[in-house]
Amino acid sequence: MIDFSGRHLGKHIILMAVRWYFAYALSYRDIEELLRERGIVVDHATINRWVVEFGPKLSSSFKKRKAAVNDSWRMDGVP
């Protein structure tokens, strides 16, 4: 489990900002603006630190839960 203790903002806000960065190819300043529209004031440099710190941890966490993919596949007979 990822430790979010000692952060000024909550776990859900941090995860949302990191997800936006990876899922939608937004800049840190774009994410800063989106959060500000929701009443959350955070600097783009802080978002960068979150992505650098929590991005690899989240990636490894997701890889552990990802279902195995079978290496065999079949193609329909298309002429």
HUCORPE-V511209 format. One line per field, one symbol per residue. ss: DSSP state (H for helix, E for strand, L for the rest). phi: phi as a letter, one per 40 degrees, with the letter a starting at -180 (. if undefined). psi: psi as a letter, one per 40 degrees, with the letter a starting at -180 (. if undefined). A space follows every 10 residues. Layout:
# HUCORPE-V511209
ss = ???
phi = ???
psi = ???
This chain:
# HUCORPE-V511209
ss = LLLLLLLLLL HHHHHHHHHH HHHHLLLHHH HHHHHHHLLL LLLHHHHHHH HHHHHHHHHH HHHHHLLLLL LLLLLLLLL
phi = .ccbcgccbc dccccccccd cccbfccccc cdccccccgb cacccccdcc ccccdccccc ccccccccbc cbabbccbc
psi = ihheieidii dddddddddd dddefiiddd dddddddeeh hiiddddddd dddedddddd ddddehiihh ehiihigh.
